[in-house]
Amino acid sequence: MDTIAHIIKNQREFFKTQQTKTISYRLTFLKSLKQEIENNEQLIFDALKKDFKKSAFESYLSEVGMVLSELNLVIKKLKVWAKPKRVRASLLTFPSKDYIYKEPYGTVLVIAPWNYPFLLAIEPVIMAIAAGNTVVLKPSELTPNTSKILTQIIQNAYPETLVAVIEGGVEMATDLLAQKWDFIFFTGSTKVGKIVAAAAAKHLTPVVLELGGKSPCIIDDTVNLKLVARRLVWGKFFNGGQTCIAADYVIAKSNVKDQLIKALEVEIIKRYGNTPKTSQDFPRIINSKNTKRLIALLKNTNIVFGGVTDKDQCYIAPTIVDQPDLESPLMQEEIFGPVLPILSYSKTEDIEHLIWSLEKPLALYVFSNNSSFVKQTINKFSFGGGIVNDLLIHFGNHRLPFGGVGASGMGNYHGKHGYDAFSHSKSIMKRGNWIDPSLRYPPYTGKLSLLKKAFKYFG
């Protein structure tokens, strides 16, 4: 506790020096971070492999590559993003020049999850530093090898007064949340997100909460099922299904559901072999606790493919469950693993019943070549973000804000949206002195009608 308070005190004192508000200072340390990541690429791969058997390809695609891409973008664009933006003045305030200044919040806390332990720790840190803040990072204790290399990289790239890493479990997270912060960025479960929000509320601290939920994947009968199966297998079983925006369940048109299941079976075997346990490309579940949780979710369900488990090796095979009970734990909890329930619908009301019976999801996917059906689906349901005819890849476009709604989170980030998330937009009006209309000054007698006209025509 004393260590935390000491680090925060030192970061606050350093922030007051105003050095972090200098763009050249920020760029120096962003470039330093990039160099450290590039120098330690293999160590990062090794750590992710040790933590949950993640392949080098997936590690680069979803962790290292994404981080380097974000760093390159920020280094290139920061000077432009940081410039005060002039906005059109109102004639009611004439004469004036009006601006929006981007200002760092101060000392921020970033709490990272275990499922993408490098990406989801480093990307918020990048944006926090780009915006001029100081940062305390709490990586996940469930990925100790990745946390260790994260700490090493951060310590080599930054002084502790700018970025500090504090490792630990739930008790450490609780101690961190008990402190007063200027901003908190949290990625994790909805359950813990509520705890973070409650802690932040005590100090009226602004937050971004990147949570999860049961993200649906709707498939109608106008699609190429072979293509759908290929994309669905990739999107669902990538990272062993441990992705907050993975399709949690499928709602398929009843007349193609059986064909879809067969296509999925063929595709799973094609990608991971008859024994996915021996595949170098299929990750493990993060720990025995989550493995046991997934095994429990499969009880009393109609498993039509897969279902092989090994709790000692934290292995769950790619598994398809046909028509699970909507009241079952499988359909009430976020799965967060390689288990795919397949439900069916005959009419759009069936889809509404399913989706509206659950909290607002982080993502929604719809596979269809029927433009009116797609438009109706996108407009009807509330969700964080989604894709038509694919999965996951919207996360990779920095121009799209990434975030949830309702139980799946609040606030967003990525690219310029991430810079904005860690910045306060400060409004500045520079008033001219060469004219000073007397309308606003007392006495007001006889001025009301003129005031109404001013609001009507110049507001």
PyMOL commands that set and color helices and strands:
alter all, ss='L'
color gray80, all
select helices_A, chain A and resi 2-16+19-21+23-39+41-52+56-82+91-93+119-130+144-157+170-177+190-201+225-241+257-272+276-278+288-297+311-313+329-332+348-356+371-380+393-396+406-408+415-421+448-458
alter helices_A, ss='H'
color red, helices_A
select strands_A, chain A and resi 85-87+96-104+107-111+134-138+163-165+183-187+207-210+216-219+249-253+303-305+309-310+315-316+319-322+339-345+363-367+385-388+409-410+423-431
alter strands_A, ss='S'
color yellow, strands_A
deselect
rebuild
show_as cartoon
